[in-house]
């Protein structure tokens, strides 16, 4: 691959192959088969989507994302199988747990692109496929007629995009660029009768939360509600005591919190990665960025503050920047929705908005993800499909990201491979009810330890009321009653009277590990 660095747009034209055209005619693929636009942001917490009714979402609403849910379905119990970016994406592509698709950690050598994936199956059945935005699987994308991916995590300003032929720096804000390039691809398709599958993957709302310039001051004066357990002491929870993802102790004051010191200073405090946003900004952009934060930062440094005051100031800065990044993503969803309506594509297009996993917005004092606790285990999702999903549908059954691939295939009338571990939830969204024979439990497994934020490796099982987690390297167990303790503050494992519950959950955990063929060597 070349490493040519230049300004501009480098969209590669797509020329359908003769074989694929023959497949289209042979299989009768046309407008009767739904298009799919799969919009996935990064680290977008359920708390930050107003359709879920959380106080944060009420203060900083997401009307365009909400519109998908109002016109279709809202998923109330959707979860990931491994709460970290690359592994979640691999599970979505393959319909398999991490140990089966081979991408268990972000630090892997690369996703095995030779294996069976959702886009490859859609391709073979006459679909035109594309991915634009964040990839984060190290290897080159396969199964896509067109791909244009960010370099690694991507930059908020003037990001590098990689295509088959080049790596090019593009001037602009990353969320806006991804939106425009997705519209360009849809508009430029040669055969408009051919159904398409587009994965629109945003870099936002990933750390380090640099808003678009138009949103620098959007929430400047907003006070977000502090979580009740912001000052959690982690009693009875060994792994929680060991983590390094606390907002007021572990966030970088420069990279994360933009705490510019002094009226005339362009330096940043406690910042090991200044290049993550400053390095891609042009000098005038950097100056405006510094100016936008300087007055607020000067006010912070103008007086002595207590530990508690500093901790809560940092929380507010985090939420103000995070939600300002969300605002651009919401605008993007609105632009894509409007594009579909302008072109008439809305009538036969499944639109999905989700994120690669949940995220902490101060709960337990944290940012980031990784744990099997609800805030990071859960994946918010809304989905619309005119004529198939009734507006306002609430999906309450347990669903997981390994279910996405089989569900999309089912919706497209394509046979689901037997080796996919997920199951189609099409009947849940179309009927609006959870069948009696629907799954009653979910399996989770996080592998990345030692690793960033020092979250211990663990696996676990979630059922309707209880959740059991095993931090197996340290042989520490945690049990939560989600009905009585939804914030997961009180570890019930080992308490008198819980023996029967523990035995039932351990038996279900073993059953799931056997069903999913989890090697014993990965559970030690």
Helices and strands as residue ranges (DSSP letters): H 18-27, E 35-41, G 46-48, G 50-52, H 55-59, H 63-71, E 73-75, E 78-79, H 85-94, H 98-101, H 118-124, E 128-133, E 146-150, E 160-162, E 167-169, H 174-188, E 196-201, G 213-215, H 238-242, H 247-250, G 274-276, G 278-280, H 283-301, H 307-343, G 345-348, E 349-355, G 363-365, H 374-377, E 381-384, E 393-395, E 399-400, H 403-411, H 426-431, E 441-446, G 452-454, E 458-463, E 466-471, E 476-481, H 499-515, G 520-523
